[in-house]
């Protein structure tokens, strides 16, 4: 979760110098973050950790491990109202800027 209405999928791979980052949420929030995420390959500093680099390049503060799964967060599935479903996060987002609710893929299928 990044803020109240956005979430991020961060893929770290030893085969890549910088992580792949995709933000989900309303276009007004996720759009600018995804634009800044494209700058990662240019501005990545190998002497810094992943979290520090992401915060610096994206200009945001990322939640730490202790805050990602707290029950008082705003990003949870709009169907089952949980953060995870069999280890999967709610990464499907309604495309309406007025809604922008997140859902688990499996909850939508069911």
Chimera marker file (.cmm) of the C-alpha trace (Angstrom):
<marker_set name="trace">
<marker id="1" x="0.000" y="0.000" z="0.000" r="1" g="1" b="0" radius="0.5"/>
<marker id="2" x="1.221" y="3.456" z="-0.908" r="1" g="1" b="0" radius="0.5"/>
<marker id="3" x="-1.044" y="6.071" z="0.601" r="1" g="1" b="0" radius="0.5"/>
<marker id="4" x="-4.786" y="5.618" z="0.856" r="1" g="1" b="0" radius="0.5"/>
<marker id="5" x="-5.660" y="4.700" z="-2.727" r="1" g="1" b="0" radius="0.5"/>
<marker id="6" x="-2.622" y="3.160" z="-4.378" r="1" g="1" b="0" radius="0.5"/>
<marker id="7" x="-0.614" y="-0.015" z="-4.171" r="1" g="1" b="0" radius="0.5"/>
<marker id="8" x="2.675" y="-1.013" z="-5.747" r="1" g="1" b="0" radius="0.5"/>
<marker id="9" x="3.982" y="-4.249" z="-7.158" r="1" g="1" b="0" radius="0.5"/>
<marker id="10" x="7.773" y="-4.248" z="-6.744" r="1" g="1" b="0" radius="0.5"/>
<marker id="11" x="9.705" y="-7.027" z="-8.463" r="1" g="1" b="0" radius="0.5"/>
<marker id="12" x="13.344" y="-7.384" z="-7.415" r="1" g="1" b="0" radius="0.5"/>
<marker id="13" x="15.495" y="-9.689" z="-9.509" r="1" g="1" b="0" radius="0.5"/>
<marker id="14" x="19.218" y="-10.478" z="-9.329" r="1" g="1" b="0" radius="0.5"/>
<marker id="15" x="19.199" y="-10.365" z="-13.148" r="1" g="1" b="0" radius="0.5"/>
<marker id="16" x="18.224" y="-6.693" z="-13.170" r="1" g="1" b="0" radius="0.5"/>
<marker id="17" x="20.193" y="-3.746" z="-11.759" r="1" g="1" b="0" radius="0.5"/>
<marker id="18" x="17.027" y="-1.988" z="-10.531" r="1" g="1" b="0" radius="0.5"/>
<marker id="19" x="13.590" y="-3.358" z="-9.576" r="1" g="1" b="0" radius="0.5"/>
<marker id="20" x="10.528" y="-3.320" z="-11.797" r="1" g="1" b="0" radius="0.5"/>
<marker id="21" x="7.808" y="-1.185" z="-10.189" r="1" g="1" b="0" radius="0.5"/>
<marker id="22" x="4.149" y="-0.863" z="-11.216" r="1" g="1" b="0" radius="0.5"/>
<marker id="23" x="1.641" y="1.269" z="-9.308" r="1" g="1" b="0" radius="0.5"/>
<marker id="24" x="-2.085" y="0.487" z="-9.212" r="1" g="1" b="0" radius="0.5"/>
<marker id="25" x="-4.838" y="2.920" z="-8.292" r="1" g="1" b="0" radius="0.5"/>
<marker id="26" x="-6.568" y="5.973" z="-9.708" r="1" g="1" b="0" radius="0.5"/>
<marker id="27" x="-4.817" y="7.448" z="-12.753" r="1" g="1" b="0" radius="0.5"/>
<marker id="28" x="-4.350" y="10.745" z="-10.906" r="1" g="1" b="0" radius="0.5"/>
<marker id="29" x="-2.204" y="8.968" z="-8.283" r="1" g="1" b="0" radius="0.5"/>
<marker id="30" x="-0.706" y="5.927" z="-10.053" r="1" g="1" b="0" radius="0.5"/>
<marker id="31" x="0.042" y="7.763" z="-13.324" r="1" g="1" b="0" radius="0.5"/>
<marker id="32" x="2.652" y="10.195" z="-11.949" r="1" g="1" b="0" radius="0.5"/>
<marker id="33" x="4.225" y="7.449" z="-9.817" r="1" g="1" b="0" radius="0.5"/>
<marker id="34" x="4.519" y="5.125" z="-12.836" r="1" g="1" b="0" radius="0.5"/>
<marker id="35" x="6.126" y="7.970" z="-14.807" r="1" g="1" b="0" radius="0.5"/>
<marker id="36" x="8.722" y="8.460" z="-12.067" r="1" g="1" b="0" radius="0.5"/>
<marker id="37" x="9.251" y="4.683" z="-11.856" r="1" g="1" b="0" radius="0.5"/>
<marker id="38" x="10.519" y="4.757" z="-15.455" r="1" g="1" b="0" radius="0.5"/>
<marker id="39" x="13.425" y="6.920" z="-14.211" r="1" g="1" b="0" radius="0.5"/>
<marker id="40" x="14.679" y="4.119" z="-11.955" r="1" g="1" b="0" radius="0.5"/>
<marker id="41" x="17.140" y="2.756" z="-14.514" r="1" g="1" b="0" radius="0.5"/>
<marker id="42" x="18.690" y="6.220" z="-14.937" r="1" g="1" b="0" radius="0.5"/>
<marker id="43" x="18.773" y="7.357" z="-11.300" r="1" g="1" b="0" radius="0.5"/>
<marker id="44" x="19.435" y="4.047" z="-9.496" r="1" g="1" b="0" radius="0.5"/>
<marker id="45" x="22.322" y="4.235" z="-7.009" r="1" g="1" b="0" radius="0.5"/>
<marker id="46" x="23.861" y="0.792" z="-6.502" r="1" g="1" b="0" radius="0.5"/>
<marker id="47" x="25.384" y="1.856" z="-3.177" r="1" g="1" b="0" radius="0.5"/>
<marker id="48" x="21.921" y="2.370" z="-1.619" r="1" g="1" b="0" radius="0.5"/>
<marker id="49" x="19.319" y="-0.205" z="-0.654" r="1" g="1" b="0" radius="0.5"/>
<marker id="50" x="16.152" y="-0.891" z="-2.638" r="1" g="1" b="0" radius="0.5"/>
<marker id="51" x="13.800" y="0.989" z="-0.280" r="1" g="1" b="0" radius="0.5"/>
<marker id="52" x="16.082" y="4.051" z="-0.056" r="1" g="1" b="0" radius="0.5"/>
<marker id="53" x="16.471" y="4.196" z="-3.840" r="1" g="1" b="0" radius="0.5"/>
<marker id="54" x="12.729" y="3.856" z="-4.452" r="1" g="1" b="0" radius="0.5"/>
<marker id="55" x="11.881" y="6.574" z="-1.931" r="1" g="1" b="0" radius="0.5"/>
<marker id="56" x="14.491" y="8.939" z="-3.385" r="1" g="1" b="0" radius="0.5"/>
<marker id="57" x="13.608" y="8.430" z="-7.060" r="1" g="1" b="0" radius="0.5"/>
<marker id="58" x="9.840" y="8.298" z="-6.564" r="1" g="1" b="0" radius="0.5"/>
<marker id="59" x="9.728" y="11.103" z="-4.007" r="1" g="1" b="0" radius="0.5"/>
<marker id="60" x="7.494" y="9.161" z="-1.618" r="1" g="1" b="0" radius="0.5"/>
<marker id="61" x="7.846" y="7.397" z="1.708" r="1" g="1" b="0" radius="0.5"/>
<marker id="62" x="7.187" y="3.672" z="1.436" r="1" g="1" b="0" radius="0.5"/>
<marker id="63" x="5.650" y="1.778" z="4.342" r="1" g="1" b="0" radius="0.5"/>
<marker id="64" x="7.960" y="-0.516" z="6.254" r="1" g="1" b="0" radius="0.5"/>
<marker id="65" x="7.330" y="-4.241" z="6.711" r="1" g="1" b="0" radius="0.5"/>
<marker id="66" x="5.488" y="-3.665" z="9.988" r="1" g="1" b="0" radius="0.5"/>
<marker id="67" x="2.913" y="-1.343" z="8.368" r="1" g="1" b="0" radius="0.5"/>
<marker id="68" x="2.175" y="-3.127" z="5.099" r="1" g="1" b="0" radius="0.5"/>
<marker id="69" x="-0.227" y="-5.674" z="6.571" r="1" g="1" b="0" radius="0.5"/>
<marker id="70" x="-1.870" y="-3.678" z="9.345" r="1" g="1" b="0" radius="0.5"/>
<marker id="71" x="-5.620" y="-4.076" z="9.586" r="1" g="1" b="0" radius="0.5"/>
<marker id="72" x="-6.258" y="-0.319" z="9.661" r="1" g="1" b="0" radius="0.5"/>
<marker id="73" x="-4.867" y="0.192" z="6.141" r="1" g="1" b="0" radius="0.5"/>
<marker id="74" x="-7.111" y="1.388" z="3.317" r="1" g="1" b="0" radius="0.5"/>
<marker id="75" x="-5.971" y="-1.024" z="0.578" r="1" g="1" b="0" radius="0.5"/>
<marker id="76" x="-7.920" y="-4.217" z="0.932" r="1" g="1" b="0" radius="0.5"/>
<marker id="77" x="-10.099" y="-6.259" z="-1.353" r="1" g="1" b="0" radius="0.5"/>
<marker id="78" x="-13.507" y="-4.679" z="-1.882" r="1" g="1" b="0" radius="0.5"/>
<marker id="79" x="-15.119" y="-8.125" z="-1.991" r="1" g="1" b="0" radius="0.5"/>
<marker id="80" x="-13.590" y="-10.204" z="0.821" r="1" g="1" b="0" radius="0.5"/>
<marker id="81" x="-12.237" y="-7.205" z="2.797" r="1" g="1" b="0" radius="0.5"/>
<marker id="82" x="-8.876" y="-8.871" z="3.472" r="1" g="1" b="0" radius="0.5"/>
<marker id="83" x="-5.378" y="-7.828" z="2.458" r="1" g="1" b="0" radius="0.5"/>
<marker id="84" x="-4.235" y="-11.219" z="1.198" r="1" g="1" b="0" radius="0.5"/>
<marker id="85" x="-6.020" y="-14.180" z="-0.357" r="1" g="1" b="0" radius="0.5"/>
<marker id="86" x="-3.858" y="-17.308" z="-0.380" r="1" g="1" b="0" radius="0.5"/>
<marker id="87" x="-0.796" y="-15.037" z="-0.390" r="1" g="1" b="0" radius="0.5"/>
<marker id="88" x="-2.067" y="-12.856" z="-3.256" r="1" g="1" b="0" radius="0.5"/>
<marker id="89" x="-2.483" y="-9.115" z="-2.798" r="1" g="1" b="0" radius="0.5"/>
<marker id="90" x="-5.444" y="-7.104" z="-4.074" r="1" g="1" b="0" radius="0.5"/>
<marker id="91" x="-3.731" y="-5.980" z="-7.302" r="1" g="1" b="0" radius="0.5"/>
<marker id="92" x="-6.758" y="-5.596" z="-9.593" r="1" g="1" b="0" radius="0.5"/>
<marker id="93" x="-8.049" y="-2.027" z="-9.504" r="1" g="1" b="0" radius="0.5"/>
<marker id="94" x="-11.338" y="-0.633" z="-10.782" r="1" g="1" b="0" radius="0.5"/>
<marker id="95" x="-10.554" y="1.626" z="-13.736" r="1" g="1" b="0" radius="0.5"/>
<marker id="96" x="-12.994" y="4.347" z="-12.653" r="1" g="1" b="0" radius="0.5"/>
<marker id="97" x="-11.179" y="7.235" z="-10.933" r="1" g="1" b="0" radius="0.5"/>
<marker id="98" x="-14.275" y="7.666" z="-8.776" r="1" g="1" b="0" radius="0.5"/>
<marker id="99" x="-13.999" y="4.108" z="-7.469" r="1" g="1" b="0" radius="0.5"/>
<marker id="100" x="-10.374" y="2.911" z="-7.662" r="1" g="1" b="0" radius="0.5"/>
<marker id="101" x="-11.194" y="0.000" z="-5.331" r="1" g="1" b="0" radius="0.5"/>
<marker id="102" x="-8.680" y="-2.851" z="-5.218" r="1" g="1" b="0" radius="0.5"/>
<marker id="103" x="-9.688" y="-6.494" z="-5.593" r="1" g="1" b="0" radius="0.5"/>
<marker id="104" x="-8.051" y="-9.918" z="-5.508" r="1" g="1" b="0" radius="0.5"/>
<marker id="105" x="-8.105" y="-11.505" z="-8.972" r="1" g="1" b="0" radius="0.5"/>
<marker id="106" x="-9.642" y="-14.686" z="-7.531" r="1" g="1" b="0" radius="0.5"/>
<marker id="107" x="-12.399" y="-12.737" z="-5.753" r="1" g="1" b="0" radius="0.5"/>
<marker id="108" x="-13.379" y="-11.128" z="-9.076" r="1" g="1" b="0" radius="0.5"/>
<marker id="109" x="-13.422" y="-14.510" z="-10.826" r="1" g="1" b="0" radius="0.5"/>
<marker id="110" x="-15.607" y="-16.092" z="-8.142" r="1" g="1" b="0" radius="0.5"/>
<link id1="1" id2="2" r="1" g="1" b="0" radius="0.2"/>
<link id1="2" id2="3" r="1" g="1" b="0" radius="0.2"/>
<link id1="3" id2="4" r="1" g="1" b="0" radius="0.2"/>
<link id1="4" id2="5" r="1" g="1" b="0" radius="0.2"/>
<link id1="5" id2="6" r="1" g="1" b="0" radius="0.2"/>
<link id1="6" id2="7" r="1" g="1" b="0" radius="0.2"/>
<link id1="7" id2="8" r="1" g="1" b="0" radius="0.2"/>
<link id1="8" id2="9" r="1" g="1" b="0" radius="0.2"/>
<link id1="9" id2="10" r="1" g="1" b="0" radius="0.2"/>
<link id1="10" id2="11" r="1" g="1" b="0" radius="0.2"/>
<link id1="11" id2="12" r="1" g="1" b="0" radius="0.2"/>
<link id1="12" id2="13" r="1" g="1" b="0" radius="0.2"/>
<link id1="13" id2="14" r="1" g="1" b="0" radius="0.2"/>
<link id1="14" id2="15" r="1" g="1" b="0" radius="0.2"/>
<link id1="15" id2="16" r="1" g="1" b="0" radius="0.2"/>
<link id1="16" id2="17" r="1" g="1" b="0" radius="0.2"/>
<link id1="17" id2="18" r="1" g="1" b="0" radius="0.2"/>
<link id1="18" id2="19" r="1" g="1" b="0" radius="0.2"/>
<link id1="19" id2="20" r="1" g="1" b="0" radius="0.2"/>
<link id1="20" id2="21" r="1" g="1" b="0" radius="0.2"/>
<link id1="21" id2="22" r="1" g="1" b="0" radius="0.2"/>
<link id1="22" id2="23" r="1" g="1" b="0" radius="0.2"/>
<link id1="23" id2="24" r="1" g="1" b="0" radius="0.2"/>
<link id1="24" id2="25" r="1" g="1" b="0" radius="0.2"/>
<link id1="25" id2="26" r="1" g="1" b="0" radius="0.2"/>
<link id1="26" id2="27" r="1" g="1" b="0" radius="0.2"/>
<link id1="27" id2="28" r="1" g="1" b="0" radius="0.2"/>
<link id1="28" id2="29" r="1" g="1" b="0" radius="0.2"/>
<link id1="29" id2="30" r="1" g="1" b="0" radius="0.2"/>
<link id1="30" id2="31" r="1" g="1" b="0" radius="0.2"/>
<link id1="31" id2="32" r="1" g="1" b="0" radius="0.2"/>
<link id1="32" id2="33" r="1" g="1" b="0" radius="0.2"/>
<link id1="33" id2="34" r="1" g="1" b="0" radius="0.2"/>
<link id1="34" id2="35" r="1" g="1" b="0" radius="0.2"/>
<link id1="35" id2="36" r="1" g="1" b="0" radius="0.2"/>
<link id1="36" id2="37" r="1" g="1" b="0" radius="0.2"/>
<link id1="37" id2="38" r="1" g="1" b="0" radius="0.2"/>
<link id1="38" id2="39" r="1" g="1" b="0" radius="0.2"/>
<link id1="39" id2="40" r="1" g="1" b="0" radius="0.2"/>
<link id1="40" id2="41" r="1" g="1" b="0" radius="0.2"/>
<link id1="41" id2="42" r="1" g="1" b="0" radius="0.2"/>
<link id1="42" id2="43" r="1" g="1" b="0" radius="0.2"/>
<link id1="43" id2="44" r="1" g="1" b="0" radius="0.2"/>
<link id1="44" id2="45" r="1" g="1" b="0" radius="0.2"/>
<link id1="45" id2="46" r="1" g="1" b="0" radius="0.2"/>
<link id1="46" id2="47" r="1" g="1" b="0" radius="0.2"/>
<link id1="47" id2="48" r="1" g="1" b="0" radius="0.2"/>
<link id1="48" id2="49" r="1" g="1" b="0" radius="0.2"/>
<link id1="49" id2="50" r="1" g="1" b="0" radius="0.2"/>
<link id1="50" id2="51" r="1" g="1" b="0" radius="0.2"/>
<link id1="51" id2="52" r="1" g="1" b="0" radius="0.2"/>
<link id1="52" id2="53" r="1" g="1" b="0" radius="0.2"/>
<link id1="53" id2="54" r="1" g="1" b="0" radius="0.2"/>
<link id1="54" id2="55" r="1" g="1" b="0" radius="0.2"/>
<link id1="55" id2="56" r="1" g="1" b="0" radius="0.2"/>
<link id1="56" id2="57" r="1" g="1" b="0" radius="0.2"/>
<link id1="57" id2="58" r="1" g="1" b="0" radius="0.2"/>
<link id1="58" id2="59" r="1" g="1" b="0" radius="0.2"/>
<link id1="59" id2="60" r="1" g="1" b="0" radius="0.2"/>
<link id1="60" id2="61" r="1" g="1" b="0" radius="0.2"/>
<link id1="61" id2="62" r="1" g="1" b="0" radius="0.2"/>
<link id1="62" id2="63" r="1" g="1" b="0" radius="0.2"/>
<link id1="63" id2="64" r="1" g="1" b="0" radius="0.2"/>
<link id1="64" id2="65" r="1" g="1" b="0" radius="0.2"/>
<link id1="65" id2="66" r="1" g="1" b="0" radius="0.2"/>
<link id1="66" id2="67" r="1" g="1" b="0" radius="0.2"/>
<link id1="67" id2="68" r="1" g="1" b="0" radius="0.2"/>
<link id1="68" id2="69" r="1" g="1" b="0" radius="0.2"/>
<link id1="69" id2="70" r="1" g="1" b="0" radius="0.2"/>
<link id1="70" id2="71" r="1" g="1" b="0" radius="0.2"/>
<link id1="71" id2="72" r="1" g="1" b="0" radius="0.2"/>
<link id1="72" id2="73" r="1" g="1" b="0" radius="0.2"/>
<link id1="73" id2="74" r="1" g="1" b="0" radius="0.2"/>
<link id1="74" id2="75" r="1" g="1" b="0" radius="0.2"/>
<link id1="75" id2="76" r="1" g="1" b="0" radius="0.2"/>
<link id1="76" id2="77" r="1" g="1" b="0" radius="0.2"/>
<link id1="77" id2="78" r="1" g="1" b="0" radius="0.2"/>
<link id1="78" id2="79" r="1" g="1" b="0" radius="0.2"/>
<link id1="79" id2="80" r="1" g="1" b="0" radius="0.2"/>
<link id1="80" id2="81" r="1" g="1" b="0" radius="0.2"/>
<link id1="81" id2="82" r="1" g="1" b="0" radius="0.2"/>
<link id1="82" id2="83" r="1" g="1" b="0" radius="0.2"/>
<link id1="83" id2="84" r="1" g="1" b="0" radius="0.2"/>
<link id1="84" id2="85" r="1" g="1" b="0" radius="0.2"/>
<link id1="85" id2="86" r="1" g="1" b="0" radius="0.2"/>
<link id1="86" id2="87" r="1" g="1" b="0" radius="0.2"/>
<link id1="87" id2="88" r="1" g="1" b="0" radius="0.2"/>
<link id1="88" id2="89" r="1" g="1" b="0" radius="0.2"/>
<link id1="89" id2="90" r="1" g="1" b="0" radius="0.2"/>
<link id1="90" id2="91" r="1" g="1" b="0" radius="0.2"/>
<link id1="91" id2="92" r="1" g="1" b="0" radius="0.2"/>
<link id1="92" id2="93" r="1" g="1" b="0" radius="0.2"/>
<link id1="93" id2="94" r="1" g="1" b="0" radius="0.2"/>
<link id1="94" id2="95" r="1" g="1" b="0" radius="0.2"/>
<link id1="95" id2="96" r="1" g="1" b="0" radius="0.2"/>
<link id1="96" id2="97" r="1" g="1" b="0" radius="0.2"/>
<link id1="97" id2="98" r="1" g="1" b="0" radius="0.2"/>
<link id1="98" id2="99" r="1" g="1" b="0" radius="0.2"/>
<link id1="99" id2="100" r="1" g="1" b="0" radius="0.2"/>
<link id1="100" id2="101" r="1" g="1" b="0" radius="0.2"/>
<link id1="101" id2="102" r="1" g="1" b="0" radius="0.2"/>
<link id1="102" id2="103" r="1" g="1" b="0" radius="0.2"/>
<link id1="103" id2="104" r="1" g="1" b="0" radius="0.2"/>
<link id1="104" id2="105" r="1" g="1" b="0" radius="0.2"/>
<link id1="105" id2="106" r="1" g="1" b="0" radius="0.2"/>
<link id1="106" id2="107" r="1" g="1" b="0" radius="0.2"/>
<link id1="107" id2="108" r="1" g="1" b="0" radius="0.2"/>
<link id1="108" id2="109" r="1" g="1" b="0" radius="0.2"/>
<link id1="109" id2="110" r="1" g="1" b="0" radius="0.2"/>
</marker_set>
